[in-house]
C-alpha cells in the first residue's frame, strides 16, 4: 500500500494457528471517543488485546450484531481478546487507526484510499482483502425498464444513464458512489451527464425508497456476485429489476496499524490473518454463515495489483470531484 505499493503478510511461521485464533472476541461496550487508550500488548488475564473498528456504513445496532456474530464464532480458546470500538463516522474510524488507538480497521475501497493518503509514517498495511465477489448493481424501476431495455443491451449499457435521474449511496462511499462513477467513466458517462441525482447513505432505505417512489429512474446498490440483491428487501424487489451488474471486484479490506508492535501482538495478528483467509463460504463449520452476516465471500492475502490500481483510481477520482462536482450541482426538478 502507499506510494511503494507495499503489502504485508503475517502468515509466515505464526506460533498461533488459525485454530488458536478462534479466541474470545469480546464486544466491548461503546466507549466515549475521548477515553480510548492505545491498545495493550497483554491484558491482565494474559490475553493479547486487539482492537478493531469499522466504517459506520450501517445503523449501529446492525453493526453491533455483525460484530457479535464475529465474536461468537471466534470465541473459542480465550487466547486473544478482540474489542470492537464503534466509530462516530467514517473519518473517525480512519483516525482511530491512524492514531494507533485501534489495531484493525474494516474499510471499503474509498476508506482504504483515504487512510493511505493520510498515512504519513507508512504504518498502515492491508491484513486481508475481500475475495473478488463484490459487484455494483444498477437497479431500474419496472415502470422505466421497458423503454430502456434496448439501450441496456448495448456494448456500453451505462450510457442509458444519460439525462436520467439516478440515486447513489453516501458521497463518502466507495461501494455505492465512487466505484459506480468509475464504471460510468469507463463507459463514457460523467456525473454531469445525468439529469439529476441524489445520495441516500442507508442501503436498505435507498432500495425501499427507490422502489416505492417515481423520483428516480435508476439506483446503484452494492451486492455480491452470488447474491446481487442481498441488500434489497423482498418488497422492494417486486418493483425493481437488475439493469446491469459490474464485473466482480474487491471492495473491503481489513487494515492493520504497525504501531504498538510487540511479539505477542504480531503473533496475534498473524493468527487473525490466517483465520480470515481460512474462512470458506461453503464451510459447514460456521465460517460460511459468518461470511454471509459480514457480507463478503471470503478473504485473500493482500497481493493483488488490480486492487491497488482500483484504489489508486478511486483516490484520484475522489480528489477530482472534491468540492467541484456533486449531485447538488446538477440537481433538477424531477420531470
N, C-alpha and C positions, 0 to 999 in steps of 0.2 A: 504494500500500500504506500501512498505518498509518492513523491516525485521519483523515487527509486523503484517503485512497483514491488515493495517488499511484501512477503507473505511469511507467516510463521507456522511451524508445525510442531506441536507439542507431543506427538505420539511416540517419539523415539524413547526406548528404554525407560518407560514410566514404571516406577515401582508400585504405583497404584493402578490396578487393572480397571477395565470398564466395569467389571462386577463390583469392585470396591468403591467405584464412584456412586453406585446405587445407594447413596447415603442419605442421611436426613437432610432434606431441603426444607428449611423452616420458613414459612410465610410470615415474615415479620410484620408487626403492627405498623401502621402508616406513621412514619416519623415526621417531625417538623423539619422543614428544609434546612434551617439554620443549625440543627442539632446533630447532623450526620457527622460522624467521625471517620477518619480514614480506616480502611479495613485492617484487621489484625491478623498476623500470621497464625495465631493459635488462640482458641477460646479457652476459658477456664476449665472445661472438661476435656481438654486435649484435642478437640476437633479443630480443623482448619476452617476458618470463616471466609466464604466467598460471597461478595455482594453483587447483585445483578439488578439492573433497571431496564426499562424498555420505553420506547417512544409511546406516549399515551394516545394511540390511534383508535381506541375503543373507550366506552364508558368504564370507569374504574372498577365497578362491580364485575364486569365481564373479564377485565384483565386479572382481577383477583382470582376468579375461577380458573382461568388459564394457568396461572402460576401455582394454584393449589393442586391442579392436576399434575403439574410437573413435580411438585413436592411429593405427592402421594406415590408417584412412580419411582422417584429417586430415593425415597426414604427407606433404605434397606439396612444399612450397616452402622450408620452413625459416625462415620469417619470424617465426613465433610458437612458443614452447615452452610447452605446457600440461602442467604437472606434477600428477599425481594424488597427493593426500595422504590416505592412509587414516585413518579416524576410529575411535576406540575404541568409541563408542556414539553414540546419537542426539544427546544433549546435547553431546558433544564436537564433533561435526560442526557444530552450531549455533554453539558458542563459537569455533571456528576462523574462521568468517565474521565473527562479531560483533567479534572482537578484531583483525580485519584480517590474520590470518596466512594466509588464502586469499582469493582474489578471487571465487570462484564456489562455490555450494552447490547440489547436486541434492537437492531435498527434496520430500516428499509434502505433502499438504494440511495435515495437523496440524503438521508441521515448519514450514511457512510461517507458520502462525498463531502458533506458539511463538516463532519468531525475531522476528516483528513485535512481539510483546509485550515482548521484551527489547531492542528496538532504540530505546534512549532518545535517540540522536542522529540518528535518521532517516537513516541511511546505507545501509540495505538496500533494494534495489529488485528486482522481478522483471525478468529479462532476456528470458526467453521462457517460455511456458506450454504445457503439453501440449495437443494438439488434443482436443476433447471426444469421446474414444472409450473412456475408462475406464468400466468397469461393475462394480458389486458383484454377485457371483454367489452365489446361495444354492444349496448342494448339499443333496440329500436322499438318504438311504440307500435303496436299492431295496427293502429289507425294510420300510421305513416308507412308501414312496411310494403304494402302493395305497390305504391308509387315509386319506391326506391329499390325494388328487387333487382331490376336490370342493372342499375349503376353499381350495386353491391356485388355484382358478379364480375365486374371489370377487373383488369390487372391491378389497378390501384383503387380498391374499394373505398378507402378513406376519403377520396375526393368527393364522395357523396355528402360529406360534412359541410362542404362549401355552401355558404348562405343558409345554413341550418342552425337551429338552437340546440346547444349541447350542454349537458350537465356533467361537471367534473367533481372530484373529491376535493380535499383541502389543497390549497395552494402550496402547503408545506409537505405534500405527499408525493413521493416518487411513484408509488404504485398507481395512483388514480389521477395524477396531473402531469408530472414531468415525463414519465415513460410514455403515456398516451401522446404527449406533444412531440416526443421523438419519433414515435411511429407515424404520426401525421406528417412531420417534416420529411421523413423518408419517402413519403408518397406525394410530396409536393403541396402540402396543406399547412398553412400557418394559422396561428390563433386569430389573426386579423381577418382571415378569410371567412370566419364564421359570422352568422347574422347576429347571434348573441350567445352568451354562455354565463354560467354561474357555478359557484362552489357549494357543495354540501359535504362536510367532513365525515359524517357518520355514514358508513357504507350501507347499513340496513335501511336507515332513513332515506338515503338517496334513492335506493331501488324502489322503496314503497312510494315515495313522493313522485318519482318519475312515472310509475305505473298508474297512479291514481289521478294525475293531472294531465292537462294538454298544453303545458307551458314549454315543453322541450320535445325535440324530435329524436334525440339520441342521449345516451348516458354512458359514461365509462365506469366499469367496475373492475376490481381485482378478482381473479379467480385462479383455479388450478386446472391444468390440462385434464386431470381426471374428473374434475367437478367444476366446470366454469361458473355455475350458478350457485355456488356454495353460500354466498352472502346475500342471495336474493330469496326472499320469503316465498313460500308456495303461493300465497295470494297474489304477490306481485308477478310471479312467473306466468300467471294466467293472462296477463295483459301486455307482456313484452315478448320479444324474440331476440335471439342472439344474431346480430347482424354481421359480426366479424370477430375473429379471435387472432391474437398475435401468436407468433411462434413462442414456444416455452422458453423461459429465461430464468435467471436467478434474480431474486429480489432481496430477501432478508439475509443479514449476516449477524453473527454473534461476535462482537468486537471485544478485545481484551486490552487492558492497560498493563504495560510492562513496569509501571511504577510499583513501589512497595514490594519488590521482589524478595523472595526467600525460598530456600529449598523446599520447604513444606508447601508453600503456596504454589510454586511451579509444578510440583508433582500433582497437586490437586487439579490444576488447570489441564495438565496432560490427561488426567483421568476424565475430566469433563469433556475434553475434546474427543477422546475415544468413545465415551458414552453417546455423545451426539451423533458421531459418524456411524455408530453401530445401529442406530435406530432404523427400523425397517417397516414400511407401510403395510406389508403383508404379514408382519410378525403376529403370532398369536400370544406372545409373551407380555403384551401390554403396550409396547412401544408404538405399535400401529395405531391403536386408539388414541394414544397421547399425541401423535403427529397430527391426527385429524383435529383434535382440540386446538393444537398450536397453529393449524392452518398451513402446514408445509408437508412436502412429500418425503422429507429426509434432509440430511446434511452431508456435504463433502468437505474434504480438506481444502483449504484456500489455495488453489493452484490453477486458477482459470484466468488466462489473459483476456478472454472475451468479457468476463465480468468486470475486470479492471477497466477495459475500454468503455463498457456501458456506463460505469460510474464516472469516468472522465467526461463523457458526453453529457451526462446529467448535470455535472458540476458546471460545465461550460454553458449549457442552456439556462441553468438557474441564474448564473451571473448575467447572461444576456438579457433575461427577462426582468431582472431586479429593478423595480421602480420604473419600468419603461412600458411594459405591455401587460395588461391583465384583462380579465373579463369586464372590469369596470370601464375600460377604455373603449370597448366595442359594444357594450350593452345597448340594446334597442328594445322598444316595446314589442312584446310578442304579437305576432300578427299572422 
